[in-house]
Amino acid sequence: MSATTTVGLITPEPDHPLLAATARLLRREHRVVAVHPETASLDTLERPADVYLLKSRTPRALALARELESRGAPVINSAEATALCQDRTAMAERAREAGLPFSATRSHASLAELVAGPGPAGPLVVKSRHSRRHDLVARVDNRGQLAELAAVWADEPVVTQEFAENDGDDHKLWVVDGTVFAALRRSELSPRGRGPTRPLPLGQLPVGWGELVVKVGEVFRLDVYGVDVIATRRGGPLIVDINAFPGIRGQAGAPEALAALALRRAHEAVAPA
């Protein structure tokens, strides 16, 4: 590999704030190319990049990432790790097997099937089984609300989680190559709806939470990821979702950490064994 590293961004949105800031840093000495996952293929790429950042979760993006990996290109995060975080059933199984405090999760073939059953015994959180943009995430307190959801999402495969009483804030914890970033945001399940993201200094995190989210990365083999954690009224953290390569907006130091990770991975890929 030459002194100049080429970093490929597998994304339909290279102007996303995190990616754009990272690209500006890298372009001081290196080359950055945007790779649109819905139109690119190995045959159409001008020349292979030294490392790729996978910020897309569509089937075509994952297929492209797998092709690149099969030819020896490092991809952050791997296609396998990214796909695992899209399946909330598999995600919950992996997390609980590893001893992580993840919300107990049940799977249903469709929302219609869930409605046909006995219904919620108490407040439930209903989510699309397959995580994606504009997926289903809703709190359900009774059968009437469940039927309203089913009128729109009848065929949607879903998971359900028992609603855990909390203070209404999601702790948005992000990790880039072991460095933790944090914010608070009023949950979309709050009676007032989703609120703005607010800064959260790491020193204000409860003891052990930073180590917990780093362990998530080890369990799921993720380098860039987000973990949604709530502080339950019963005490202790509860993980309710894990996302591969989230937005991480407005976090000082995140672009620098991502740029450094990309360059390190590229150099590791060609370093002598």
C-alpha positions as CSV (number, residue, x, y, z in Angstrom):
1,M,0.0,0.0,0.0
2,S,1.3,3.5,-0.9
3,A,1.7,6.2,1.7
4,T,-1.6,7.6,0.5
5,T,-4.5,5.5,1.8
6,T,-7.8,5.2,-0.1
7,V,-10.9,5.0,2.1
8,G,-14.2,4.0,0.6
9,L,-17.5,5.1,2.1
10,I,-20.2,2.6,1.4
11,T,-23.2,4.8,1.8
12,P,-26.0,6.6,-0.1
13,E,-25.3,9.7,2.1
14,P,-21.6,10.7,2.0
15,D,-22.7,14.1,3.3
16,H,-23.9,12.7,6.6
17,P,-22.2,14.9,9.3
18,L,-20.1,12.1,10.8
19,L,-18.9,10.9,7.4
20,A,-18.4,14.3,6.0
21,A,-16.3,15.4,8.9
22,T,-14.2,12.2,8.8
23,A,-13.7,12.6,5.1
24,R,-12.4,16.2,5.6
25,L,-9.8,15.0,8.1
26,L,-8.7,12.1,5.8
27,R,-8.5,14.2,2.7
28,R,-5.7,16.3,4.2
29,E,-3.3,13.4,3.3
30,H,-5.4,10.6,1.8
31,R,-8.1,9.8,-0.7
32,V,-11.7,9.3,0.1
33,V,-14.2,7.8,-2.4
34,A,-18.0,7.5,-2.0
35,V,-19.5,4.1,-3.0
36,H,-23.2,4.1,-3.5
37,P,-24.3,0.6,-2.4
38,E,-27.4,0.5,-4.7
39,T,-25.4,1.2,-7.9
40,A,-21.9,0.1,-7.3
41,S,-20.3,-3.3,-8.0
42,L,-16.8,-4.7,-8.0
43,D,-16.8,-4.3,-11.7
44,T,-17.7,-0.6,-11.6
45,L,-15.4,0.5,-8.8
46,E,-12.6,2.7,-10.2
47,R,-10.0,0.8,-8.1
48,P,-10.3,-1.0,-4.8
49,A,-10.0,1.1,-1.7
50,D,-7.6,0.1,1.1
51,V,-10.4,0.1,3.7
52,Y,-14.2,0.6,3.6
53,L,-16.6,2.1,6.1
54,L,-20.0,0.4,5.8
55,K,-22.7,2.9,6.7
56,S,-25.6,1.2,5.0
57,R,-27.7,-1.8,5.9
58,T,-29.6,-2.6,2.7
59,P,-29.3,-6.0,1.1
60,R,-27.2,-4.6,-1.7
61,A,-24.8,-2.9,0.7
62,L,-24.3,-6.1,2.7
63,A,-23.8,-8.1,-0.5
64,L,-21.2,-5.6,-1.8
65,A,-19.4,-5.7,1.6
66,R,-19.3,-9.5,1.5
67,E,-17.8,-9.4,-2.0
68,L,-15.1,-6.9,-0.9
69,E,-14.3,-9.0,2.2
70,S,-14.0,-12.2,0.1
71,R,-11.3,-10.4,-1.8
72,G,-9.4,-9.4,1.3
73,A,-10.6,-5.8,1.7
74,P,-11.1,-4.7,5.4
75,V,-14.7,-3.5,6.0
76,I,-15.8,-1.5,9.1
77,N,-18.1,-3.0,10.4
78,S,-18.1,-6.4,8.8
79,A,-21.1,-7.5,6.8
80,E,-21.7,-10.3,9.3
81,A,-21.7,-8.1,12.3
82,T,-23.9,-5.5,10.6
83,A,-26.4,-8.1,9.5
84,L,-26.6,-9.5,13.1
85,C,-27.6,-6.2,14.5
86,Q,-30.4,-6.0,11.9
87,D,-32.2,-9.1,13.3
88,R,-33.5,-8.1,16.7
89,T,-34.2,-11.8,17.5
90,A,-30.7,-12.9,16.8
91,M,-29.4,-9.7,18.6
92,A,-31.2,-10.5,21.8
93,E,-30.1,-14.2,21.7
94,R,-26.5,-13.2,21.3
95,A,-26.6,-10.5,24.0
96,R,-28.3,-12.7,26.6
97,E,-26.1,-15.7,25.9
98,A,-23.1,-13.3,26.6
99,G,-24.6,-12.2,29.9
100,L,-25.4,-8.7,28.8
101,P,-28.4,-7.0,30.5
102,F,-30.6,-7.1,27.4
103,S,-34.3,-6.8,27.4
104,A,-36.1,-10.2,27.3
105,T,-37.3,-10.5,23.7
106,R,-40.0,-12.7,22.1
107,S,-40.5,-13.1,18.3
108,H,-43.7,-13.3,16.3
109,A,-44.1,-14.2,12.7
110,S,-46.3,-11.2,12.1
111,L,-48.2,-8.6,14.0
112,A,-51.4,-10.2,12.9
113,E,-50.3,-13.4,14.7
114,L,-49.6,-11.4,17.8
115,V,-53.1,-9.9,17.7
116,A,-54.7,-13.3,17.3
117,G,-53.0,-14.4,20.5
118,P,-54.0,-13.6,24.1
119,G,-52.7,-10.1,23.8
120,P,-50.4,-8.1,26.2
121,A,-50.6,-8.8,29.9
122,G,-49.0,-5.5,30.6
123,P,-47.3,-2.7,28.7
124,L,-45.2,-4.0,25.8
125,V,-42.8,-2.5,23.4
126,V,-43.5,-3.8,19.8
127,K,-40.6,-3.5,17.3
128,S,-40.0,-4.7,13.8
129,R,-37.9,-7.8,13.9
130,H,-35.7,-6.4,11.2
131,S,-34.1,-3.1,12.1
132,R,-34.2,-0.5,9.4
133,R,-35.1,3.1,8.7
134,H,-38.7,4.0,9.6
135,D,-39.3,0.6,11.2
136,L,-42.0,-0.1,13.8
137,V,-41.2,0.9,17.4
138,A,-44.2,1.4,19.7
139,R,-45.5,1.0,23.2
140,V,-48.8,-1.0,23.5
141,D,-50.8,-1.0,26.7
142,N,-54.0,-2.8,25.6
143,R,-55.5,-4.9,22.8
144,G,-57.1,-1.8,21.2
145,Q,-53.7,-0.2,20.7
146,L,-52.4,-3.6,19.4
147,A,-55.3,-3.8,16.8
148,E,-54.6,-0.2,15.7
149,L,-51.0,-1.2,14.9
150,A,-52.0,-4.3,13.2
151,A,-54.3,-2.3,10.9
152,V,-51.2,-0.8,9.4
153,W,-48.4,-3.4,10.1
154,A,-50.4,-6.7,9.9
155,D,-47.8,-8.7,8.0
156,E,-44.7,-7.2,9.7
157,P,-42.5,-9.7,11.6
158,V,-42.1,-8.3,15.1
159,V,-40.5,-8.8,18.5
160,T,-42.0,-7.8,21.8
161,Q,-40.2,-6.7,25.0
162,E,-41.8,-6.0,28.4
163,F,-41.9,-2.3,29.0
164,A,-39.5,-1.5,31.8
165,E,-40.4,1.5,33.9
166,N,-37.7,4.2,33.6
167,D,-37.2,7.9,33.7
168,G,-38.2,8.4,30.1
169,D,-34.7,9.0,28.8
170,D,-32.7,6.8,26.5
171,H,-28.9,6.9,27.1
172,K,-27.5,7.0,23.6
173,L,-24.1,5.5,24.0
174,W,-21.8,5.3,21.0
175,V,-18.4,3.6,20.6
176,V,-15.7,4.2,17.9
177,D,-12.8,1.8,18.3
178,G,-13.2,1.6,22.0
179,T,-13.8,5.3,22.6
180,V,-17.2,6.0,24.3
181,F,-19.4,9.0,23.5
182,A,-22.7,9.7,25.2
183,A,-25.9,11.7,25.1
184,L,-29.4,11.7,26.5
185,R,-32.6,11.7,24.5
186,R,-36.2,11.5,25.6
187,S,-37.5,8.2,24.4
188,E,-40.0,7.9,21.5
189,L,-42.0,5.7,23.9
190,S,-42.4,8.6,26.3
191,P,-46.0,10.1,26.5
192,R,-44.5,13.3,25.2
193,G,-42.8,11.6,22.3
194,R,-39.2,11.7,21.2
195,G,-37.2,14.7,22.4
196,P,-34.0,16.4,21.4
197,T,-30.6,14.9,22.0
198,R,-28.8,16.4,24.9
199,P,-25.1,16.3,25.8
200,L,-24.0,13.8,28.5
201,P,-20.5,14.1,29.9
202,L,-18.9,10.6,30.4
203,G,-18.3,11.5,34.0
204,Q,-22.0,11.5,34.6
205,L,-22.5,8.0,33.3
206,P,-23.4,5.5,36.1
207,V,-20.5,3.4,37.2
208,G,-19.7,0.5,34.9
209,W,-21.8,1.7,31.9
210,G,-18.8,2.7,29.9
211,E,-17.3,-0.8,30.3
212,L,-20.6,-2.4,29.5
213,V,-20.9,-0.7,26.1
214,V,-17.3,-1.6,25.3
215,K,-18.1,-5.2,26.1
216,V,-21.1,-5.0,23.6
217,G,-18.6,-4.4,20.8
218,E,-16.5,-7.4,21.9
219,V,-19.5,-9.6,21.9
220,F,-20.9,-8.5,18.5
221,R,-17.5,-7.9,16.9
222,L,-18.3,-4.3,16.2
223,D,-15.9,-1.3,15.8
224,V,-18.4,1.5,15.3
225,Y,-21.8,1.1,17.0
226,G,-24.5,2.5,19.2
227,V,-26.2,1.1,22.3
228,D,-29.5,2.3,23.7
229,V,-29.6,1.9,27.4
230,I,-32.3,2.8,30.0
231,A,-31.9,3.1,33.7
232,T,-34.7,1.0,35.1
233,R,-36.5,1.9,38.3
234,R,-35.7,-1.6,39.6
235,G,-32.0,-0.6,39.4
236,G,-29.3,-1.2,36.9
237,P,-29.0,-0.7,33.1
238,L,-31.1,-2.4,30.5
239,I,-30.0,-2.6,26.9
240,V,-32.9,-2.1,24.5
241,D,-31.2,-1.9,21.1
242,I,-27.8,-2.1,19.4
243,N,-27.0,-0.4,16.1
244,A,-24.1,-0.9,13.7
245,F,-22.6,2.3,12.5
246,P,-25.1,4.9,13.9
247,G,-25.1,8.6,13.2
248,I,-23.1,9.9,16.2
249,R,-24.0,13.5,15.5
250,G,-22.4,16.4,17.4
251,Q,-19.8,14.3,19.4
252,A,-16.5,16.0,19.6
253,G,-13.7,13.6,18.7
254,A,-15.8,11.1,16.9
255,P,-14.6,12.0,13.4
256,E,-11.0,11.9,14.6
257,A,-11.5,8.5,16.2
258,L,-13.2,7.1,13.0
259,A,-10.5,8.5,10.7
260,A,-7.8,7.0,12.9
261,L,-9.6,3.6,12.9
262,A,-9.9,3.5,9.1
263,L,-6.2,4.3,8.6
264,R,-5.1,1.7,11.2
265,R,-7.2,-1.0,9.7
266,A,-5.9,-0.2,6.2
267,H,-2.3,-0.5,7.5
268,E,-3.0,-3.7,9.4
269,A,-4.4,-5.3,6.3
270,V,-1.0,-5.0,4.5
271,A,1.3,-5.4,7.5
272,P,3.5,-8.5,7.5
273,A,2.2,-11.3,9.6
